[in-house]
């Protein structure tokens, strides 16, 4: 039962005092985020490049522990399971992959790719946890909230700001089902984010083209 695997920390989610009582010697299953966004797009090599930075996150969400909101301001971490990498890294990779799968208006790159970019996408992870809102024995709800800023690298102006919030109920109170709900919620969020960023760029470049004097 997941109930017995909750390791409660006496601190609020956003506070740096959140700790896990999971013994470091205990072996854990490693999980990654699966992308459920269909690969429908054909990458346009002539499209402008957007740099996808690693999301910033509060300390409680910045590591590889799987966060659980146990209510009343208490943070828990799933025992016997970890993300394969830090949660912000997994989200960054998911968003890059979603651009590849879904967008023809932008080509995604990571900061360490060393390529020239026209746009910066900066993200802040505000929520990324399973919420036991129906009791510790019931299937939790996955809550993901990410604030995104799209920046024109030439002018350094912010083209748009939006917060994306997605919730999804797990199909059961077992590790695999909870991780699947994380993946599906994150995929839904990343698809919305990619559509928004692509639309922002298309609108901005359309306005720029319209402002050009006739040749």
C-alpha positions as CSV (number, residue, x, y, z in Angstrom):
1,X,0.0,0.0,0.0
2,X,1.2,3.5,-0.8
3,X,0.0,4.6,2.6
4,X,2.8,2.8,4.3
5,X,5.2,4.2,1.8
6,X,4.5,7.9,2.6
7,X,7.4,9.5,4.4
8,X,6.1,12.7,5.8
9,X,8.2,15.8,6.2
10,X,7.1,18.6,8.5
11,X,7.3,21.5,6.2
12,X,5.3,23.2,3.5
13,X,5.9,22.3,-0.1
14,X,7.6,25.5,-1.2
15,X,9.9,25.7,1.9
16,X,13.5,24.7,1.7
17,X,13.2,22.7,4.9
18,X,11.5,19.7,3.2
19,X,13.4,16.5,3.8
20,X,12.8,12.8,3.1
21,X,13.3,10.2,5.8
22,X,14.0,7.5,3.2
23,X,17.1,5.7,4.2
24,X,19.8,6.2,1.5
25,X,20.7,2.5,1.6
26,X,17.2,1.5,0.6
27,X,17.1,0.5,-3.1
28,X,14.5,2.3,-5.2
29,X,12.8,1.7,-8.5
30,X,13.6,4.4,-11.1
31,X,10.9,6.0,-13.2
32,X,10.9,8.4,-16.1
33,X,8.2,10.5,-17.7
34,X,6.7,8.9,-20.8
35,X,5.5,11.3,-23.5
36,X,1.9,10.6,-24.6
37,X,1.8,13.4,-27.2
38,X,1.4,11.9,-30.7
39,X,4.3,12.5,-33.1
40,X,2.3,14.3,-35.7
41,X,4.7,17.2,-36.8
42,X,7.4,17.2,-39.4
43,X,10.3,19.3,-38.1
44,X,10.9,22.4,-40.2
45,X,14.6,23.0,-40.3
46,X,14.0,26.6,-41.4
47,X,11.9,27.4,-38.3
48,X,13.3,29.7,-35.6
49,X,15.0,28.0,-32.7
50,X,13.7,28.2,-29.2
51,X,16.1,27.5,-26.3
52,X,14.4,25.4,-23.6
53,X,16.1,26.1,-20.2
54,X,16.0,23.8,-17.3
55,X,13.0,24.8,-15.2
56,X,13.6,26.4,-11.9
57,X,11.9,24.8,-9.0
58,X,11.5,25.0,-5.2
59,X,13.8,22.8,-3.3
60,X,11.1,20.3,-2.5
61,X,10.6,19.7,-6.2
62,X,14.2,20.1,-7.5
63,X,15.5,16.7,-6.8
64,X,14.8,13.1,-8.0
65,X,12.3,12.3,-5.2
66,X,8.7,11.8,-6.2
67,X,6.7,14.4,-4.2
68,X,3.4,13.7,-2.5
69,X,1.2,16.3,-0.9
70,X,-0.3,14.6,2.1
71,X,-2.4,17.6,3.2
72,X,-2.2,20.1,5.9
73,X,1.0,21.5,4.6
74,X,2.8,18.2,4.9
75,X,5.2,17.0,2.2
76,X,5.9,13.3,1.6
77,X,8.1,11.4,-0.8
78,X,7.3,8.1,-2.3
79,X,9.4,5.4,-0.7
80,X,11.0,2.8,-2.9
81,X,10.8,5.0,-6.0
82,X,12.6,7.9,-7.5
83,X,12.7,9.8,-10.8
84,X,15.6,8.6,-13.0
85,X,16.8,12.2,-13.1
86,X,15.9,15.4,-11.2
87,X,12.3,16.3,-11.9
88,X,13.1,19.6,-13.6
89,X,15.5,17.8,-16.0
90,X,12.7,15.3,-16.9
91,X,10.3,18.1,-17.6
92,X,12.8,19.9,-19.7
93,X,13.4,16.8,-21.8
94,X,9.7,16.2,-22.1
95,X,9.1,19.7,-23.4
96,X,11.9,19.5,-25.9
97,X,10.5,16.2,-27.2
98,X,7.0,17.6,-27.4
99,X,8.3,20.5,-29.6
100,X,9.8,17.8,-31.9
101,X,6.6,15.9,-32.0
102,X,4.1,18.7,-32.3
103,X,5.5,22.0,-33.6
104,X,6.4,23.1,-37.1
105,X,6.7,26.8,-36.0
106,X,9.7,26.3,-33.7
107,X,12.7,24.0,-33.4
108,X,13.7,23.2,-29.7
109,X,17.3,23.3,-28.5
110,X,18.9,22.9,-25.1
111,X,21.3,25.6,-23.7
112,X,24.2,23.2,-24.0
113,X,23.5,22.5,-27.7
114,X,25.5,25.7,-28.4
115,X,23.2,26.8,-31.3
116,X,22.0,30.3,-32.0
117,X,18.4,30.8,-30.9
118,X,15.7,33.4,-31.7
119,X,13.6,32.7,-28.6
120,X,14.1,31.6,-25.0
121,X,11.5,29.6,-23.1
122,X,11.9,29.8,-19.4
123,X,9.9,27.7,-17.0
124,X,9.1,27.6,-13.3
125,X,7.8,24.4,-11.7
126,X,5.2,25.5,-9.1
127,X,3.5,22.1,-8.6
128,X,4.6,18.6,-9.5
129,X,3.1,16.2,-7.0
130,X,0.5,13.6,-6.2
131,X,-2.2,15.0,-3.9
132,X,-4.1,12.6,-1.5
133,X,-7.2,14.7,-1.5
134,X,-9.5,11.7,-1.0
135,X,-7.6,10.0,1.8
136,X,-4.4,8.1,2.0
137,X,-5.9,4.8,0.6
138,X,-7.5,6.4,-2.4
139,X,-6.0,7.1,-5.8
140,X,-4.3,10.5,-5.7
141,X,-4.7,13.4,-8.0
142,X,-1.6,14.6,-9.9
143,X,-1.2,18.4,-9.9
144,X,1.3,20.1,-12.3
145,X,1.6,23.8,-12.5
146,X,4.3,25.5,-14.7
147,X,4.7,29.2,-15.3
148,X,6.3,29.9,-18.7
149,X,7.9,33.1,-20.2
150,X,8.7,33.4,-23.9
151,X,11.5,35.9,-24.5
152,X,12.7,37.4,-27.9
153,X,16.5,37.0,-27.7
154,X,17.1,39.8,-30.1
155,X,15.1,42.5,-28.2
156,X,15.2,40.8,-24.8
157,X,11.5,41.6,-24.5
158,X,9.0,39.2,-23.0
159,X,6.6,38.1,-25.7
160,X,4.3,36.3,-23.4
161,X,3.7,34.9,-19.9
162,X,1.3,32.1,-19.0
163,X,0.8,29.6,-16.2
164,X,-0.2,26.1,-17.3
165,X,-2.1,24.0,-14.7
166,X,-3.1,20.4,-15.3
167,X,-4.7,17.8,-12.9
168,X,-5.2,14.1,-13.5
169,X,-6.5,11.4,-11.3
170,X,-4.4,8.2,-11.1
171,X,-6.2,5.0,-11.9
172,X,-5.2,3.5,-8.6
173,X,-3.0,3.9,-5.5
174,X,-0.1,1.9,-6.8
175,X,3.3,3.2,-7.9
176,X,3.0,2.3,-11.6
177,X,-0.4,3.9,-11.9
178,X,0.7,7.1,-10.1
179,X,3.7,7.4,-12.4
180,X,1.5,6.9,-15.4
181,X,-0.7,9.7,-14.2
182,X,2.3,11.9,-13.8
183,X,3.4,11.2,-17.4
184,X,-0.1,11.8,-18.8
185,X,-0.6,15.1,-16.9
186,X,2.9,16.3,-17.9
187,X,2.2,15.4,-21.5
188,X,-1.0,17.3,-21.5
189,X,0.7,20.3,-20.0
190,X,3.6,20.2,-22.4
191,X,1.2,20.0,-25.4
192,X,-0.6,23.1,-24.2
193,X,2.7,24.9,-23.6
194,X,4.1,24.1,-27.1
195,X,0.9,25.2,-28.8
196,X,0.9,28.5,-26.9
197,X,4.6,29.2,-27.6
198,X,4.2,28.3,-31.3
199,X,1.2,30.6,-31.6
200,X,3.1,33.4,-29.8
201,X,6.0,33.1,-32.3
202,X,3.7,32.9,-35.3
203,X,1.9,36.0,-34.2
204,X,5.1,37.9,-33.5
205,X,6.7,37.0,-36.7
206,X,3.5,37.8,-38.7
207,X,3.5,41.3,-37.1
208,X,7.2,41.8,-37.9
209,X,6.6,40.8,-41.5
210,X,3.7,43.2,-41.8
211,X,5.8,46.0,-40.5
212,X,8.4,45.5,-43.2
213,X,8.3,48.2,-46.0
214,X,7.3,46.8,-49.4
215,X,10.4,45.7,-51.4
